[in-house]
């Protein structure tokens, strides 16, 4: 950030948010405060339930606990700033804006990589169950999580460093509720060709590669499931993948809509899709994974003390 005085006369940005109407600010504040509290509570319960129940100490739940933890961090990077903007000033410092963008890209892509790792886990469990324990050993699971968490930080750092080379000398109004590449590049009064080349080449590689890996895994899973002779066996196999597929569809559907388009076409209409993958996806994940999972629901009941007391035999 030492380049600030050299590259930009803008010391802060103005985030216009979701609405410029004063009467909308308090209802939006209440809405997103509720969403934030539900997100933190739901994902924290998932983490605590998995950590406290030895029966859930398996690779699938190991990855799910990290996904929930990343969702907590991801939402905390975005929503608290939105809440402040709803009730007070809408400004954010230059350094604060770049910092927020760094963590949004780092944590968002970590989510993407973890979803790919979870697809690999389901692929091994269904297509090669006899070697599952060997393939998905604890050391390999830790390495997969470490790789999923570290690679996106290099990706995010690259974009932040390139953005920091641009000059912002005219408008400082961001037509968004967060600091994102496309709206910021629109404000630049210096050439953004290099930034756009990197976005259209390196960006899709990190975004699309996990999705292609997930797609390949589920094609193999589908082929394996169709070969199962019994209907109950097929249903059981599908049930272990249904929650993950729902999360993948919600996450990638909205994120592809926002980022796989030219910077010049970015409009206010993309705000809804951005909210889906940055805010709503993290809130819905605990519900999606717990509602269709008996073991996880039982652990959650134990954790919150809602398990029905067993009656003594007469």
Secondary structure as GFF3:
##gff-version 3
##sequence-region A 1 314
A	DSSP	alpha_helix	4	7	.	.	.	ID=ss1
A	DSSP	beta_strand	12	15	.	.	.	ID=ss2
A	DSSP	alpha_helix	22	52	.	.	.	ID=ss3
A	DSSP	three_ten_helix	54	56	.	.	.	ID=ss4
A	DSSP	alpha_helix	59	87	.	.	.	ID=ss5
A	DSSP	beta_strand	91	93	.	.	.	ID=ss6
A	DSSP	alpha_helix	94	127	.	.	.	ID=ss7
A	DSSP	three_ten_helix	129	131	.	.	.	ID=ss8
A	DSSP	alpha_helix	132	135	.	.	.	ID=ss9
A	DSSP	alpha_helix	138	163	.	.	.	ID=ss10
A	DSSP	beta_strand	173	174	.	.	.	ID=ss11
A	DSSP	alpha_helix	181	187	.	.	.	ID=ss12
A	DSSP	alpha_helix	193	198	.	.	.	ID=ss13
A	DSSP	pi_helix	199	203	.	.	.	ID=ss14
A	DSSP	alpha_helix	204	226	.	.	.	ID=ss15
A	DSSP	alpha_helix	231	259	.	.	.	ID=ss16
A	DSSP	three_ten_helix	263	265	.	.	.	ID=ss17
A	DSSP	alpha_helix	270	275	.	.	.	ID=ss18
A	DSSP	pi_helix	276	280	.	.	.	ID=ss19
A	DSSP	alpha_helix	281	291	.	.	.	ID=ss20
A	DSSP	alpha_helix	294	304	.	.	.	ID=ss21
###
